[in-house]
Amino acid sequence: MEASAPGRARRGWRRARAAGSPLSRAAMVLVVSALVLWAPPSVGYLDRLPRSAQLPQDSVKIVGSPNIPVKVYVMLHQKSPHVLCVTQRLRNSELVDPSFQWHGPKGKIISENSTAQITSTGSLVFQNFEESMSGVYTCFLEYKPTVEEVIKNLQLKYVVYAYREPHYYYQFTARYHAAPCNSIYNISFEKKLLQILSKLVLDLSCEVSLLKSECHRVKMQRAGLQNELFFTFSVSSLDTEKGPKPCADHSCESSKRLSKAKNLIERFFNQQVEVLGRRAEPLPEIYYIEGTLQMVWINRCFPGYGMNILKHPRCPECCDFLQ
């Protein structure tokens, strides 16, 4: 015979007591304020991890090709990689009396330009890249392979694109056993839950946003009807591309802070059973349904930008400016 929901919940409490995990202040606040308890068995969650961190742009060097234009991707409002005025073969060779000249969409580029600089070795570097700076850039190189040989000429083309990182965020869904759907207690509980989740991730410069909250009557297997709250909320970084960063350290990157925020939220839901495992009272009206927490990693482009894997196979997750 199938065990009842209270019976399954109490077995979960005994497992939590055996584990002896430390209590969370946030979980205790939610327990005291809303009497949240656990119920049916674990289901698990879906997790797509963000792409791996990339090298800083100023440490990347891009060489040209004598046959085809080379695509260069520069993040909006950031410094570009070093675009070299040589091929891979010439980069590993000695060049006698080299002369470099760059031309862009607006004509010849001079080394004193405030947004695009040419280094002493002929590399092109952009500062604070804007959409309007995208386009075709051509380098004209003159050099001698040796002192005795005649001057050789080489023309290299680059197509430079402005792109933005996608809008990364985690989307969570969770279900709670609820009071009757027209009850004011459900609304009060929703506000308290969002306050606690928001406070959990505040120090990571992340925010929690409620995407959807619905109350439904659900027919249980071999049981009657019960009221359930279906929550969908997101956790995203507060960073903007032009805004101040929380810190300059590598560990403060948006994806790393979001990962920490995700872990805190998972721990919060897991610790609810640990807190309430020490209680012997019957189940209240509103409690978290164990195992219903699900999560997905989402990346979407901002308006005016889009991903195009056919056009940009080397940067499939870049949000390219839609010209």
Residue frames as qw, qx, qy, qz and C-alpha x, y, z in Angstrom:
[[0.000, 0.890, 0.456, 0.000, 0.00, 0.00, 0.00],
 [0.399, 0.570, -0.031, 0.718, 1.30, 3.47, -0.89],
 [0.392, -0.350, -0.478, 0.704, 2.47, 5.57, 2.05],
 [0.020, 0.921, 0.388, -0.013, 0.62, 8.78, 2.88],
 [0.353, 0.760, -0.098, 0.538, 2.18, 12.21, 2.32],
 [0.420, -0.812, 0.273, -0.301, 2.61, 12.92, 6.05],
 [0.927, -0.273, 0.226, 0.122, 4.25, 9.50, 6.46],
 [0.761, 0.424, 0.048, 0.488, 6.71, 10.20, 3.65],
 [0.055, 0.859, -0.152, 0.485, 7.44, 13.63, 5.06],
 [0.651, -0.693, 0.264, -0.160, 8.16, 12.25, 8.52],
 [0.933, -0.013, 0.162, 0.322, 10.55, 9.67, 7.09],
 [0.483, 0.679, -0.036, 0.551, 12.32, 12.59, 5.40],
 [0.326, -0.856, 0.202, -0.346, 12.58, 14.28, 8.79],
 [0.874, -0.417, 0.233, 0.095, 14.27, 11.22, 10.29],
 [0.801, 0.330, 0.096, 0.490, 16.79, 11.18, 7.41],
 [0.163, 0.830, -0.088, 0.527, 17.48, 14.87, 7.99],
 [0.593, -0.754, 0.213, -0.182, 18.04, 14.33, 11.70],
 [0.928, -0.137, 0.195, 0.287, 20.53, 11.56, 10.94],
 [0.609, 0.591, 0.036, 0.528, 22.41, 13.83, 8.53],
 [0.521, -0.647, -0.211, 0.516, 22.85, 16.50, 11.20],
 [0.426, 0.470, 0.204, 0.746, 23.36, 19.37, 8.68],
 [0.167, -0.249, -0.317, 0.900, 23.65, 22.91, 10.05],
 [0.195, 0.752, 0.610, -0.155, 20.51, 25.04, 10.03],
 [0.288, 0.351, 0.278, 0.846, 20.06, 27.96, 7.69],
 [0.023, 0.328, 0.386, -0.862, 18.89, 31.25, 9.18],
 [0.360, 0.129, -0.343, -0.858, 16.84, 31.93, 6.04],
 [0.456, -0.170, -0.834, -0.260, 15.20, 28.51, 6.18],
 [0.229, -0.337, -0.742, 0.532, 14.37, 29.02, 9.87],
 [0.171, 0.243, 0.102, -0.950, 12.79, 32.42, 9.12],
 [0.468, 0.013, -0.558, -0.686, 10.59, 30.85, 6.45],
 [0.411, -0.226, -0.880, 0.078, 9.63, 28.00, 8.78],
 [0.107, -0.339, -0.584, 0.730, 8.68, 30.35, 11.59],
 [0.235, 0.281, -0.027, -0.930, 6.80, 32.79, 9.36],
 [0.623, 0.194, -0.366, -0.663, 5.00, 30.35, 7.05],
 [0.713, -0.185, 0.628, -0.251, 5.38, 26.89, 8.68],
 [0.638, 0.513, -0.462, -0.340, 6.86, 25.36, 5.56],
 [0.692, -0.284, 0.661, -0.062, 7.20, 21.56, 5.63],
 [0.144, 0.370, -0.790, -0.466, 8.27, 18.90, 3.15],
 [0.821, 0.140, 0.303, -0.462, 6.19, 16.19, 1.43],
 [0.957, 0.255, 0.117, -0.078, 6.56, 13.70, -1.59],
 [0.815, -0.245, 0.297, 0.432, 9.83, 12.11, -2.85],
 [0.156, -0.651, 0.337, 0.662, 12.66, 13.71, -4.78],
 [0.738, 0.620, 0.263, -0.051, 12.42, 14.27, -8.55],
 [0.637, -0.113, 0.286, 0.707, 15.73, 16.05, -9.25],
 [0.204, 0.867, 0.081, -0.449, 16.37, 18.98, -11.59],
 [0.742, 0.523, 0.204, 0.365, 17.69, 19.89, -15.02],
 [0.333, -0.819, 0.159, 0.439, 20.97, 21.81, -15.08],
 [0.721, 0.557, 0.105, 0.399, 22.73, 23.25, -18.13],
 [0.549, -0.565, -0.014, 0.616, 25.99, 24.82, -17.09],
 [0.262, 0.926, -0.070, -0.261, 27.22, 28.10, -18.59],
 [0.801, 0.504, -0.166, 0.275, 30.01, 28.00, -21.13],
 [0.753, -0.314, -0.146, 0.559, 33.55, 28.06, -19.75],
 [0.138, -0.905, 0.007, 0.402, 35.29, 31.31, -18.99],
 [0.706, 0.632, 0.054, 0.315, 37.26, 32.91, -21.80],
 [0.619, -0.108, -0.079, 0.774, 40.69, 34.51, -21.80],
 [0.030, -0.780, -0.156, 0.605, 40.88, 38.28, -21.28],
 [0.616, 0.761, 0.204, 0.027, 40.59, 40.09, -24.61],
 [0.097, 0.928, -0.357, -0.050, 43.89, 41.94, -24.27],
 [0.492, -0.459, 0.729, 0.125, 45.79, 38.61, -24.03],
 [0.749, 0.370, 0.546, 0.057, 44.35, 37.28, -27.30],
 [0.019, -0.573, 0.450, 0.685, 46.24, 37.90, -30.55],
 [0.741, 0.486, 0.440, -0.147, 44.66, 37.33, -33.97],
 [0.285, -0.355, 0.587, 0.669, 46.68, 36.81, -37.14],
 [0.554, 0.525, -0.062, -0.643, 45.54, 37.38, -40.70],
 [0.725, 0.145, 0.650, 0.174, 45.16, 35.15, -43.73],
 [0.047, -0.364, 0.469, 0.803, 46.40, 35.97, -47.25],
 [0.000, -0.192, -0.883, -0.429, 43.44, 34.06, -48.72],
 [0.271, -0.657, -0.631, -0.309, 40.25, 35.06, -46.88],
 [0.187, -0.637, 0.196, -0.721, 39.13, 37.82, -44.47],
 [0.389, -0.097, -0.816, 0.417, 39.47, 36.86, -40.83],
 [0.419, -0.710, -0.366, -0.432, 36.52, 37.42, -38.48],
 [0.280, 0.131, -0.570, 0.761, 37.20, 39.25, -35.22],
 [0.433, -0.676, -0.547, -0.236, 34.70, 39.47, -32.36],
 [0.200, 0.220, -0.402, 0.866, 34.86, 42.36, -29.89],
 [0.231, -0.596, -0.735, 0.227, 32.56, 42.61, -26.88],
 [0.004, 0.820, 0.275, 0.502, 30.59, 45.83, -26.76],
 [0.298, -0.905, 0.115, -0.281, 32.20, 48.60, -24.65],
 [0.825, -0.457, 0.248, 0.221, 35.32, 46.46, -24.06],
 [0.043, -0.723, 0.577, 0.377, 38.90, 46.38, -25.27],
 [0.871, 0.388, -0.173, -0.247, 39.54, 44.25, -28.36],
 [0.894, -0.155, 0.249, 0.339, 42.05, 41.47, -28.93],
 [0.147, -0.659, 0.437, 0.594, 45.31, 42.49, -30.64],
 [0.794, 0.555, 0.240, -0.062, 44.71, 42.26, -34.40],
 [0.521, -0.478, 0.454, 0.542, 48.14, 41.58, -35.92],
 [0.515, 0.753, -0.169, -0.374, 49.24, 42.81, -39.33],
 [0.056, 0.483, -0.856, -0.174, 50.98, 39.50, -40.12],
 [0.855, -0.004, -0.408, -0.320, 50.13, 35.93, -41.03],
 [0.870, -0.465, 0.162, -0.023, 51.01, 33.01, -38.79],
 [0.867, 0.221, 0.020, 0.446, 54.07, 32.27, -40.95],
 [0.302, 0.690, -0.123, 0.646, 55.33, 35.86, -40.86],
 [0.547, -0.773, 0.090, -0.309, 54.73, 36.09, -37.13],
 [0.880, -0.372, 0.224, 0.190, 57.40, 33.44, -36.65],
 [0.728, 0.376, 0.131, 0.559, 59.83, 35.12, -39.08],
 [0.334, -0.487, -0.029, 0.807, 62.15, 38.12, -39.01],
 [0.364, 0.822, 0.389, 0.203, 60.90, 41.18, -40.88],
 [0.482, -0.150, 0.048, 0.862, 63.39, 43.84, -41.98],
 [0.039, 0.103, -0.070, -0.991, 62.16, 47.47, -42.00],
 [0.031, 0.513, 0.850, 0.114, 58.46, 46.59, -41.67],
 [0.147, -0.004, -0.005, -0.989, 55.89, 49.30, -42.41],
 [0.035, 0.442, 0.890, -0.111, 52.25, 48.99, -41.31],
 [0.218, 0.002, -0.087, -0.972, 49.20, 50.95, -42.43],
 [0.126, 0.371, 0.897, -0.207, 45.59, 50.33, -41.40],
 [0.275, -0.099, -0.285, -0.913, 42.37, 51.40, -43.10],
 [0.176, 0.285, 0.855, -0.397, 38.88, 51.01, -41.63],
 [0.222, 0.669, 0.700, 0.116, 35.30, 51.80, -42.64],
 [0.008, 0.966, 0.179, -0.186, 36.02, 55.52, -42.17],
 [0.458, 0.834, -0.257, 0.169, 39.40, 55.61, -43.90],
 [0.589, 0.368, -0.552, 0.460, 42.99, 55.58, -42.73],
 [0.693, -0.687, -0.217, 0.020, 43.60, 54.90, -39.03],
 [0.271, 0.707, -0.424, 0.496, 46.26, 56.97, -37.32],
 [0.575, -0.052, -0.707, 0.408, 48.09, 55.81, -34.22],
 [0.002, 0.075, -0.411, 0.908, 46.85, 58.80, -32.18],
 [0.510, -0.346, -0.491, -0.616, 43.21, 57.73, -32.61],
 [0.351, -0.366, 0.551, -0.663, 41.44, 57.60, -29.22],
 [0.853, -0.011, 0.260, -0.453, 39.29, 54.55, -30.03],
 [0.963, 0.236, 0.052, 0.119, 41.62, 52.52, -32.28],
 [0.231, -0.845, 0.447, 0.179, 45.37, 52.44, -31.67],
 [0.862, 0.421, -0.260, 0.109, 48.21, 50.99, -33.73],
 [0.733, -0.610, 0.197, 0.230, 51.10, 49.61, -31.70],
 [0.057, -0.767, 0.535, 0.351, 54.78, 49.93, -32.63],
 [0.320, -0.159, 0.900, 0.250, 54.63, 46.41, -34.09],
 [0.254, 0.023, -0.588, -0.768, 51.61, 47.20, -36.25],
 [0.105, -0.370, -0.916, 0.110, 48.86, 45.59, -34.15],
 [0.278, -0.418, -0.232, -0.833, 45.41, 47.19, -34.16],
 [0.232, -0.295, -0.810, 0.451, 43.70, 47.50, -30.76],
 [0.243, -0.602, -0.371, -0.664, 40.24, 48.98, -30.13],
 [0.088, -0.062, -0.646, 0.755, 39.25, 50.70, -26.90],
 [0.336, 0.370, 0.505, -0.703, 35.62, 50.81, -25.70],
 [0.070, 0.059, 0.794, 0.601, 34.28, 49.17, -28.87],
 [0.452, 0.364, 0.304, -0.756, 30.93, 50.42, -30.24],
 [0.689, 0.419, 0.591, -0.031, 28.51, 48.99, -32.83],
 [0.421, 0.888, -0.015, -0.184, 29.42, 51.79, -35.26],
 [0.128, -0.724, 0.642, 0.215, 33.05, 50.60, -35.28],
 [0.756, 0.078, 0.649, 0.043, 32.11, 47.25, -36.83],
 [0.596, 0.754, -0.087, -0.264, 33.17, 46.65, -40.41],
 [0.905, 0.282, -0.005, 0.320, 36.05, 45.69, -42.70],
 [0.273, -0.886, 0.316, 0.200, 39.58, 46.65, -41.66],
 [0.865, 0.447, -0.058, 0.221, 42.54, 46.26, -44.01],
 [0.509, -0.731, 0.306, 0.337, 46.22, 46.19, -43.11],
 [0.688, 0.694, -0.173, 0.124, 48.92, 47.00, -45.70],
 [0.715, -0.581, 0.296, 0.251, 52.32, 45.55, -44.80],
 [0.599, 0.725, -0.316, 0.129, 55.65, 46.30, -46.47],
 [0.670, -0.618, 0.407, 0.058, 58.77, 44.42, -45.40],
 [0.476, 0.593, -0.645, -0.082, 62.01, 42.74, -46.49],
 [0.963, -0.202, -0.175, -0.028, 62.61, 39.07, -45.65],
 [0.757, -0.275, 0.010, 0.593, 66.36, 39.88, -45.49],
 [0.130, -0.750, 0.092, 0.642, 68.46, 42.97, -45.94],
 [0.209, -0.249, 0.672, 0.666, 69.52, 41.87, -49.43],
 [0.212, 0.438, 0.839, 0.242, 66.03, 41.09, -50.76],
 [0.075, -0.318, -0.288, -0.900, 63.55, 43.48, -52.36],
 [0.338, 0.008, 0.453, -0.825, 60.53, 44.92, -50.55],
 [0.143, -0.288, -0.914, -0.247, 57.46, 42.70, -50.40],
 [0.377, -0.152, 0.076, -0.910, 53.86, 43.81, -49.98],
 [0.177, -0.262, -0.947, 0.047, 50.99, 42.06, -48.21],
 [0.395, -0.258, -0.043, -0.881, 47.35, 43.00, -47.76],
 [0.182, -0.192, -0.934, 0.239, 45.30, 41.43, -44.97],
 [0.401, -0.390, -0.238, -0.794, 41.57, 41.90, -44.38],
 [0.095, -0.163, -0.856, 0.480, 39.62, 41.51, -41.15],
 [0.372, -0.527, -0.443, -0.623, 35.87, 41.71, -40.57],
 [0.126, 0.053, -0.667, 0.732, 35.29, 43.07, -37.06],
 [0.433, -0.532, -0.595, -0.418, 31.96, 42.46, -35.30],
 [0.236, -0.348, 0.477, -0.772, 30.54, 44.00, -32.14],
 [0.599, -0.281, -0.723, -0.201, 28.80, 41.50, -29.90],
 [0.439, -0.525, 0.361, -0.634, 27.24, 41.27, -26.46],
 [0.013, 0.070, -0.969, 0.237, 27.22, 38.44, -24.00],
 [0.412, -0.443, -0.677, -0.419, 23.81, 36.80, -23.80],
 [0.448, -0.503, 0.259, -0.693, 21.56, 37.66, -20.88],
 [0.468, 0.048, -0.870, 0.146, 22.40, 34.75, -18.60],
 [0.466, -0.362, 0.381, -0.712, 20.11, 33.70, -15.79],
 [0.064, -0.048, -0.990, 0.117, 18.83, 30.70, -13.90],
 [0.572, -0.221, -0.195, -0.765, 15.14, 29.90, -14.03],
 [0.028, -0.049, 0.926, -0.373, 13.65, 27.93, -11.13],
 [0.613, -0.312, -0.360, -0.630, 10.28, 26.29, -10.63],
 [0.083, 0.057, -0.870, 0.482, 8.97, 24.96, -7.32],
 [0.513, -0.429, -0.533, -0.519, 5.66, 23.72, -5.96],
 [0.070, -0.147, 0.675, -0.719, 4.10, 24.18, -2.53],
 [0.213, -0.527, -0.823, -0.013, 1.09, 22.59, -0.91],
 [0.004, -0.262, -0.001, -0.965, -1.20, 25.59, -0.44],
 [0.256, 0.344, 0.593, -0.681, -4.19, 27.03, 1.35],
 [0.477, 0.648, 0.593, -0.025, -7.38, 27.38, -0.72],
 [0.526, 0.299, 0.319, 0.730, -6.54, 29.25, -3.91],
 [0.030, -0.798, -0.243, -0.550, -8.49, 32.37, -2.93],
 [0.651, -0.658, -0.263, 0.272, -6.80, 32.57, 0.47],
 [0.065, 0.962, -0.198, 0.175, -4.81, 35.65, 1.47],
 [0.709, -0.564, 0.401, 0.137, -2.32, 33.36, 3.24],
 [0.822, 0.277, 0.319, 0.382, -0.96, 32.22, -0.13],
 [0.320, 0.865, 0.022, 0.386, -0.23, 35.83, -1.12],
 [0.403, -0.859, 0.294, -0.117, 1.50, 36.56, 2.19],
 [0.854, -0.246, 0.395, 0.230, 3.58, 33.40, 1.84],
 [0.704, 0.557, 0.201, 0.393, 4.63, 34.31, -1.72],
 [0.071, 0.935, -0.144, 0.316, 5.88, 37.73, -0.57],
 [0.610, -0.693, 0.383, -0.025, 7.82, 36.25, 2.35],
 [0.894, 0.046, 0.349, 0.279, 9.43, 33.58, 0.16],
 [0.559, 0.705, 0.088, 0.428, 10.61, 36.14, -2.42],
 [0.206, -0.926, 0.228, -0.217, 11.98, 38.42, 0.31],
 [0.761, -0.485, 0.417, 0.108, 14.08, 35.59, 1.72],
 [0.827, 0.284, 0.318, 0.367, 15.37, 34.44, -1.68],
 [0.322, 0.877, 0.001, 0.357, 16.25, 38.02, -2.64],
 [0.392, -0.853, 0.325, -0.119, 18.18, 38.53, 0.59],
 [0.903, -0.180, 0.332, 0.206, 20.10, 35.28, 0.03],
 [0.724, 0.332, 0.295, 0.528, 21.67, 36.51, -3.23],
 [0.043, 0.994, 0.102, 0.015, 21.89, 40.24, -2.54],
 [0.440, -0.752, 0.377, 0.313, 25.56, 40.18, -1.50],
 [0.619, 0.004, 0.630, 0.470, 26.40, 38.48, -4.83],
 [0.174, 0.422, -0.216, -0.863, 24.93, 41.42, -6.79],
 [0.101, -0.183, -0.887, -0.412, 22.17, 39.15, -8.06],
 [0.443, 0.018, 0.225, -0.868, 18.42, 39.60, -8.00],
 [0.170, 0.243, 0.955, -0.014, 15.40, 37.28, -7.80],
 [0.373, 0.118, -0.164, -0.906, 12.39, 38.07, -9.98],
 [0.519, 0.242, 0.762, -0.303, 9.02, 36.34, -9.84],
 [0.088, 0.116, -0.671, -0.727, 8.05, 35.27, -13.35],
 [0.578, -0.236, -0.518, -0.585, 4.83, 33.43, -12.58],
 [0.135, -0.059, 0.821, -0.551, 2.77, 32.35, -9.58],
 [0.592, -0.123, -0.455, -0.653, -0.34, 30.20, -9.99],
 [0.412, -0.133, 0.764, -0.478, -2.58, 28.22, -7.68],
 [0.585, 0.086, -0.621, -0.514, -4.20, 25.01, -8.96],
 [0.785, -0.223, 0.421, -0.396, -6.22, 22.13, -7.59],
 [0.329, 0.449, -0.813, -0.171, -4.37, 18.87, -8.22],
 [0.938, -0.147, -0.015, -0.313, -5.81, 15.32, -8.11],
 [0.192, -0.617, 0.762, -0.052, -3.21, 13.15, -6.39],
 [0.537, 0.160, -0.804, -0.199, -2.53, 9.49, -7.24],
 [0.540, -0.309, -0.778, 0.088, -4.84, 7.26, -5.17],
 [0.211, -0.382, -0.488, 0.756, -5.84, 10.32, -3.16],
 [0.168, 0.831, 0.513, -0.136, -8.11, 13.33, -3.29],
 [0.348, 0.797, 0.107, 0.481, -7.71, 16.92, -4.47],
 [0.534, -0.577, -0.172, 0.593, -5.18, 19.32, -2.96],
 [0.218, 0.975, 0.040, -0.005, -4.29, 22.97, -3.59],
 [0.768, -0.154, 0.150, 0.604, -0.81, 23.71, -4.91],
 [0.075, 0.932, -0.112, -0.337, 1.17, 26.88, -5.62],
 [0.818, 0.290, 0.225, 0.443, 3.35, 26.78, -8.76],
 [0.169, -0.897, 0.134, 0.387, 6.21, 29.30, -8.55],
 [0.765, 0.392, 0.146, 0.491, 8.52, 30.25, -11.43],
 [0.195, -0.956, 0.080, 0.202, 11.30, 32.72, -10.62],
 [0.734, 0.541, -0.144, 0.384, 14.62, 33.79, -12.12],
 [0.576, -0.701, 0.094, 0.409, 18.02, 34.64, -10.63],
 [0.621, 0.660, 0.090, 0.413, 20.10, 37.07, -12.69],
 [0.558, -0.156, -0.133, 0.804, 23.12, 39.32, -12.30],
 [0.002, -0.902, -0.295, 0.316, 22.65, 43.00, -11.57],
 [0.418, -0.345, 0.370, 0.755, 25.65, 43.88, -13.77],
 [0.549, 0.803, 0.182, -0.141, 25.29, 46.11, -16.79],
 [0.801, 0.306, 0.082, 0.508, 27.98, 46.41, -19.44],
 [0.237, 0.681, -0.084, 0.688, 28.53, 50.10, -18.69],
 [0.570, -0.758, -0.026, -0.316, 27.80, 49.92, -14.99],
 [0.130, -0.680, 0.671, -0.266, 30.23, 49.38, -12.11],
 [0.725, 0.060, -0.685, -0.022, 31.42, 45.84, -11.42],
 [0.755, -0.637, -0.110, -0.110, 31.08, 44.33, -7.91],
 [0.528, -0.681, 0.421, 0.283, 34.83, 43.72, -7.95],
 [0.426, 0.711, -0.478, -0.291, 37.66, 43.22, -10.42],
 [0.375, -0.363, 0.853, -0.025, 38.65, 39.75, -9.23],
 [0.309, 0.127, -0.818, -0.469, 38.18, 36.78, -11.60],
 [0.073, -0.254, -0.936, 0.231, 35.91, 35.09, -9.03],
 [0.218, 0.484, 0.405, -0.745, 33.44, 37.98, -9.33],
 [0.131, 0.042, -0.660, -0.738, 32.52, 37.28, -12.95],
 [0.614, -0.043, -0.005, -0.788, 28.80, 37.20, -13.59],
 [0.788, 0.033, -0.560, -0.253, 28.66, 33.46, -14.31],
 [0.437, 0.084, -0.762, 0.471, 30.59, 32.62, -11.12],
 [0.216, -0.056, 0.449, -0.865, 28.34, 34.79, -8.94],
 [0.719, -0.003, -0.213, -0.661, 25.25, 33.29, -10.54],
 [0.688, 0.062, -0.723, 0.028, 26.59, 29.82, -9.83],
 [0.171, 0.048, -0.700, 0.692, 27.07, 30.76, -6.17],
 [0.463, -0.022, 0.162, -0.871, 23.54, 32.19, -6.06],
 [0.756, 0.023, -0.510, -0.410, 22.17, 28.96, -7.53],
 [0.523, 0.047, -0.788, 0.323, 23.95, 26.93, -4.86],
 [0.094, -0.049, 0.523, -0.845, 22.55, 29.12, -2.08],
 [0.638, 0.000, -0.070, -0.767, 19.00, 28.72, -3.37],
 [0.743, 0.038, -0.651, -0.148, 19.35, 24.96, -3.72],
 [0.336, 0.059, -0.752, 0.565, 20.77, 24.77, -0.22],
 [0.327, -0.083, 0.295, -0.894, 17.89, 26.87, 1.11],
 [0.777, -0.027, -0.266, -0.569, 15.27, 24.50, -0.29],
 [0.692, 0.078, -0.705, 0.131, 17.22, 21.46, 0.91],
 [0.187, 0.128, -0.656, 0.720, 17.62, 22.88, 4.41],
 [0.555, -0.275, -0.022, -0.785, 13.88, 23.34, 4.88],
 [0.870, -0.164, -0.434, -0.167, 13.58, 19.62, 5.55],
 [0.558, 0.112, -0.588, 0.575, 16.55, 19.76, 7.93],
 [0.146, -0.258, 0.323, -0.899, 14.95, 22.56, 9.96],
 [0.706, -0.176, -0.020, -0.685, 11.51, 20.98, 10.09],
 [0.719, 0.068, -0.692, 0.014, 12.91, 17.52, 10.69],
 [0.224, 0.080, -0.696, 0.678, 13.27, 18.55, 14.29],
 [0.466, -0.091, 0.166, -0.865, 9.52, 19.27, 14.60],
 [0.089, 0.131, 0.984, -0.083, 6.85, 16.77, 15.59],
 [0.406, 0.403, 0.324, -0.753, 3.77, 18.87, 14.75],
 [0.628, 0.468, 0.619, 0.057, 1.34, 17.86, 11.95],
 [0.389, 0.210, 0.428, 0.788, 1.78, 19.26, 8.46],
 [0.132, 0.530, 0.246, -0.800, 0.51, 22.87, 8.11],
 [0.611, 0.677, 0.328, -0.245, -1.46, 24.15, 5.14],
 [0.485, 0.842, -0.236, -0.023, 1.53, 25.56, 3.24],
 [0.640, -0.520, 0.515, 0.234, 4.69, 23.52, 2.76],
 [0.250, 0.615, -0.617, -0.424, 7.26, 22.83, 0.03],
 [0.964, 0.140, 0.121, -0.190, 6.65, 19.68, -2.00],
 [0.533, -0.550, 0.570, 0.296, 9.93, 17.80, -1.84],
 [0.555, 0.002, 0.696, 0.455, 11.76, 17.26, -5.14],
 [0.416, 0.779, 0.467, 0.050, 9.73, 19.77, -7.17],
 [0.102, -0.850, 0.223, 0.466, 12.56, 22.30, -7.40],
 [0.777, 0.348, 0.365, 0.377, 13.74, 22.36, -11.03],
 [0.160, -0.805, 0.181, 0.542, 16.26, 24.63, -12.69],
 [0.744, 0.467, 0.308, 0.367, 17.51, 25.52, -16.16],
 [0.352, -0.481, 0.179, 0.783, 20.35, 27.78, -17.34],
 [0.459, 0.773, 0.434, 0.065, 19.09, 30.29, -19.94],
 [0.309, -0.393, 0.231, 0.835, 20.99, 32.60, -22.27],
 [0.382, 0.751, 0.526, 0.116, 19.13, 35.01, -24.52],
 [0.395, 0.194, 0.142, 0.887, 20.23, 37.99, -26.55],
 [0.045, 0.535, 0.332, -0.776, 19.11, 41.51, -25.76],
 [0.509, 0.757, 0.388, -0.130, 16.76, 43.26, -28.25],
 [0.306, 0.898, -0.254, -0.186, 18.62, 44.27, -31.42],
 [0.035, -0.566, 0.821, 0.070, 21.06, 41.34, -31.14],
 [0.941, 0.076, 0.046, -0.328, 20.90, 37.73, -32.20],
 [0.529, -0.401, 0.723, 0.192, 22.89, 34.47, -32.41],
 [0.763, 0.557, -0.145, -0.293, 23.78, 33.09, -35.85],
 [0.733, -0.371, 0.541, 0.183, 25.85, 29.91, -35.79],
 [0.761, 0.471, 0.343, 0.286, 26.02, 29.79, -39.60],
 [0.271, 0.914, -0.063, 0.296, 27.39, 33.33, -39.87],
 [0.106, -0.759, 0.537, -0.352, 29.62, 33.03, -36.80],
 [0.917, -0.076, -0.391, -0.029, 30.63, 29.37, -36.33],
 [0.542, 0.212, -0.523, 0.623, 33.64, 30.43, -34.23],
 [0.068, -0.049, 0.472, -0.877, 31.42, 32.39, -31.85],
 [0.265, -0.376, -0.804, -0.377, 28.07, 30.54, -31.76],
 [0.335, -0.659, -0.615, 0.274, 26.98, 32.08, -28.43],
 [0.204, -0.163, -0.013, 0.965, 27.87, 35.65, -29.40],
 [0.237, 0.775, 0.541, -0.223, 24.92, 38.04, -29.64],
 [0.403, 0.085, 0.364, 0.835, 25.80, 39.84, -32.85],
 [0.174, 0.477, 0.156, -0.847, 24.44, 43.32, -33.61],
 [0.480, 0.514, 0.697, 0.139, 21.56, 43.00, -36.10],
 [0.110, -0.360, 0.221, 0.900, 22.47, 45.57, -38.74]]
